[in-house]
Amino acid sequence: MIAPSHAFDIARARRETRAAEQIVHFNNAGAALMPIAVSAALHEYLRLEERWGGYETAERQAATLARFYEAAAALLHCDADEIAFAENATRAWDMAFYGFRFQPGDRILTTLAEYGSNVIAYLHRVRRCGVELVFVPDDEWGQIDVRALERLIDERVKLISISHIPTGGGLVNPAAEVGRLARAAGIPFLLDACQSIGQMPLDVHEIGCDILSGTGRKYLRGPRGTGLLYVRREMIERLEPPLVDQHAATLLSEDRYALKSDAARFEGWECNFAGKAALGAAIDYAREWDLAVIQSRITVLADRLRGRLADVDGVTVTDRGRQRCGIVTFTARQRSPADIKHALSRRSINVSVSSGSGSLVSFRRRGLDAVVRASVHYYNTEAEIDFLIEALQQTLG
């Protein structure tokens, strides 16, 4: 159940976000502002490394580093040994995806709004393995058509892989409905939760995904260079990562090694230890707020922003989806998305531009080249939305 928005303590959220009064940050789908507690965890770990040394700090801070796994498991409702740390969401996704042993004729089902990096990886397997990539049609809401997906499932389908929230629009794909179909058919289900993790409650068992990847820098409000991977225990043994070292595996003899039996097989020996400590702190911080409360607050703000944008002359809101999230996208007849971004930046308003690089397949079918992306988070305010609209109206003349 989503908590009512009036329960949200906006004064605390802004008090615990240093830059909240200096900038208007609507680029949370790119990288959110770190709260003070997370920044403190990151800097304190680095100070300890400066004082003690890297290896020595890792030994002394073993409990802090282990907390990342416990926190991520609590966030996703899984076990800690099903969690791996990665340097970003794409690398986490890659370590699982490239662990599948595809054969010629195997099929991968995905969405039209799939993230560009994922599509490149699919096409890489098309070239190297003879895999067939199938884009499932959109439904009337613009999200994955679950009925069409069901019709496409046959013995050739070896993976269903989708982005929960596309990078270039406000829709939320019906992941749990996809998960039910995948589980019934015995097909692995890979969910890219890069934009949904930290923005809404996620339960991997309710969703029915076998694999989930996520980032730290977006809605979890963690540092850049951090990500995580969940792999269901029964799936771990089926995947051999494309890169392994003596952290992921044990060298048994001159001609044998054994991969670890848990999600550590998807990790590497060297990583961003300070980032891992800070990501654990970010997850704890998000859970302290309650993900349902966060989602409710974000939804209220995003709906308000879409409503205000709809009244601006020349502006078209380009979001689709039956369920929408904190990503709000639009175009304007008068000026390009890049021009709008730069004009707003001069007013200390941060937005971003989504182009075909992230949503090429979907954008081309929709006749879009690029859109302005204004992504809200719970520490944003209604007054900031009004300020954005005022600045946009002045920019468009």
N, C-alpha and C positions, 0 to 999 in steps of 0.2 A: 504493500500500500504506500502510495506517495504522500509524504507529509505535506501539510499546508504551507504555502510560501510565507505566511505571516509569522511562522515559527522561526524564521531564519534570522540570525544575529548578524546583520550587515555591518554594524559598528565594529564588532570583533574582527570580522573578516578583513575589513580595511585597515584596522589598527595593526593587524598581524601581517600586512602586506606593505612593505616599505614604500614602494613606488606608487601606491594607489592614488595619492593626492598630486602627483607630479605628471602622470600621463594617463590617458584613457586607453586602456589596453583591450582591444577587440581582436587580438591575434592569438587567442588561446588554443585554437586548432593547429597553430604553428608551434608555439611554445608559450606556456602560461608563465605568469610571474611566480617565482618561488616565494612561499611564505617564510617568515623569519625563522621559524623552527627548522625548516628544511635547509635553508642557507646556513644556519648555524651548525647543523650536523655535518654538512659538506666541508665547511671551513675548519671546523674543529678536527676532523679526521686528517685534513691536509696539514694542519699545525702539528699534529702528533707525528705524522710522517717526517716532517721537518726536524722534529725534536729527537725522535727515536730511530728513524729509518723505516723504509717500506715494509720489509719482511717482519721486523720486530713489532711494528704497529699492527700488522695483520694478526700476529700471534696474540698480542695483548687485547686486541679488539675483536677477538673471535666471536664473542657473544653478540656484539653489535652487528657483525657481518651475517651471522646466522639469523638474526632477526629479520633480515630481508625475506628469507624463505618462509618464515612463519607468518609474516605480515601479508605476503603475496598469497599464501595458501588461504589465510582467513578472508582476504578480499574476494577470492575466486571460489571459495568453498571446496577446496581440494586438499590434498596432503602436501606437506613441504617437500617431500622427495619427488614430487611431480613438477617442481618448479626449477627453472634454470635462469640464471642471470645472463644478459647479453648487452653488448655495447649499444644496441638500438633495436627497434622493433623489426626492421627489415632483416637484420642479421639473425634475429631470433626466428623469424618466419623462414628464412633460407635454410637454417640448420635443420629444421623439421622437413620442409618441402623437399629438399635435395636428398633426404634420407629415404624417400620412396624409390623402389626399384621398378620403374616403368618399363613396359615392353611395347614394341610396335603394335599399334591398334588400340592401346589403352586410351580411355577418354578422361579428360578433366572437365568438369562442369563449373562454370563461374558466372559472374554477373556482368551486364553491360557496363555498370558503373565501377568496375573493379579498378583498384589502384594500379597506376602505370608500372611500378616496379614489379608488382606481382605478375602482370601480364607479360613483361619481359622474361621473367623466370619461366612462365608456362611455355612461351615461344622457344625458349632455350631448350626445353625438353622436347618440343615438337621437332626442332632441328636435330637434336642429338639422339633421341630415342624413338622417333616416329610416333609420338603421342598425338592424339587428336584433341584440339581445344574447342570446346563448345560454349558459346555465350548463351545463357538462358535468357529468354525475352523478359522485358519489363511487364508488369501488370498495369492496370489503369492508373495506379498511384505513382508509377515510376520506379517501384522497388522490384526485387526479384519476383517473378511470377511462380509461386509455389506449385500451382497446378501444372504449368509447363515443365517445371523441374521434375515433377513426378513422372510425367510422360517420357522424359528423356532418360530416365534411369533404366539401365539394362546391365547385362553381365560384363559389358565392356567398360563401364564406368568404374574407375579405380580411386577417384578422389572428387569430393565436392569441396570447393574452396571459394570463400566469399569474403568481402569486406563488410563488417557489421555496419559501419557508417562510412560512406564514400567521402573522399577528401574534398570533392568539389560541389557538395550540396548538403541540404539539411535532413535528408531522409535517414531513417533507421530501418535496415533490412530485417525481416522477420526471422531472426536467427533460430529461435526455438522451433519454428515450424519446419525450417530446413533440417534442423537437427533430428526431429522426429522421423522425417523421411529417410535421412541418412542412416539412422540407427536401425530402422525397420528393414532396410535393404542391406545392412552390413557393410556400408561404404564409409571409409574414413572421412571425417568432416573437419576441415581446417578453417578456423575463424580468425581473420585479421581484425583485432579489436583495438587498433591503434588510436582511433578517435572515440571509442566508447568507454575504454577503461578509465575510471576516475570520473566519468560524466554520468554514469548510471550504475545501478547494482548489476553485477554479473555473477551468475552461478553456473559453472561449467556443466553441472549435472542437469540443471533445468534446461539449459541451452542444448545439451546433447552433443557438444563438440568434443572431438578427440584431441585437438590441438588448438591452442589460442596464443596469439602473440600480441604484445602491447609495448607501449613506450612509456618512459618516465616523464618526458618533458612537456606533454600536452596537458590533459585534464587532471592527471595526478599531481601536477605542479612540482615535479621532481627536476633534477638537473639534466642538461643535455648529455648525450653519450651514455644513456642508460635505457635498458629495455628488459623485458622478461618473456619467458616462454613457459606455457603449461603443456604437458603431454600426459594424457591419461595413462596410468600405469600399464594397462594391457597393451597399449600402443608402443610403449618405449622399446620393447625388445624387437619390434617389427621394423624399427628405423635405425639405419646406420648413418650417422651424420657424415657430411662430405669432408669435414675437417676434424681430425682427432689428434690429441697429444697425450702426454702422460698424466694430465688431469682427467681427461675424458676416458682414458683407458689405462690398464696396467700392463706393462711389458713383462711377459712371463718367461721368455727365452729369446734366443737369437732369431727365432722364426715364428713366434706366437705372441699375441696380445689378447687381452679380454676387455671389452667395453664395460664400463660401469653399468649396473643394472637399473640405476635411477636416472633422473633427468640431468644429472651432472655430466652425462655423456655428450650433451649438447653445449657444454661450456668449454672454455679454454683456460689454461693455467694462469695467464696474465690477463688482468682486467682492470677496470676503473674501480678500485676498492673504495675510494672516497665516494664515488657515485653510488656504489652498492649500498653503503651505509646511509647515504642521503635518500636513496629511493625507498629504503625500508622506513625511514622517518616520514617520507611523503605519503606512503601508503597508510601508516598509522595515523597521520594527520587527517587524511581524507576519511578514514573510517571513524575518527573522532567526530567529524561533522555528520556522518551518516550519509551513505550514498543515495538513499531515497530522498533525503532533504536536499542534497546537492542537485539531484535531477529535477526536483520540483522547482527550485529556485532558477535553474538554468532555463527550464521550459517557459516559465513566466516571462523572463527577460527576453528570450528569443521571440516569443509570440508578440510581445510589445514592439520589438524592433521591426519584425515583418509588417505589423500593422502600420507603424509610422512610415516605413519605406513605401508602402503601397499608396500613400497619399502624396508622395513627392512627384512632381511633374517630370515625365520622361524616364522614370525608374521602373524597372521590371524585376520583381522578385523571382528568382529562378529555382527556388527550392521545390522539391517534390517529396512524395512519401506520405503514407497514411499516418505514420508516427514521425514526428520531426524532433530535432535536437537543437543543440546550441550553436550549430553552424548555420549562418544566414548568408545567402549569396544573392547578388543582384547585378544588373547591368543598367547603364544609363544611356539614353539616346544621345545626349549632348557631348559626353566625354568618354574616353576609353577607361577600362579598369585601372590600368597603370597610371594614367593621369590623375584619377580620383585618389588612388592610394597616395601618390606623392603630395597632392594638395592637402589631404587630411593629415599627413605626417607633419606638415608645416604647422598644423594646429595641435601637435602632440597627441594625435589620435592614431593609434596603430591598427591597421587592417592589413590584409594580404590579398594577393591576386592568385586565383586558381586558374591554371591554363590546361591545355591538352596534355601536358607532360604527366599530370596526375590522373586525368580522367578522359584520356584521348578517345576511347571507343564511344563512351556515352556522349561526350561533348560533340563529336562529329555527327552523330545521329540526330542530335538535337539542334544542330546548326549553331553551336556556341564555339567561340574561340577562347574566351577568357571571361571570368566573372570576378567581381569584388567579393571577398570573403570576410565577413565581420562575425567573428566567433566569440560568444559571450561566456563568461564564467560567473560563479556565484558571488564574487567580490565586486562585479560591476553593478552599477546602479541605474535606476530609471532616469536620473538626471544626466548621466553620461550618455544614455541613448538619445535623449532630447538634444544634447550638445552635438552629437554626431549628426543628427538630422538637420540641425541648424547649419552646421558647417558644410554639409553636403548640398543643401539648398543654395548656399552662397557660392559654392564651387560650380554648381551647374548653371548659375545665373538665373 
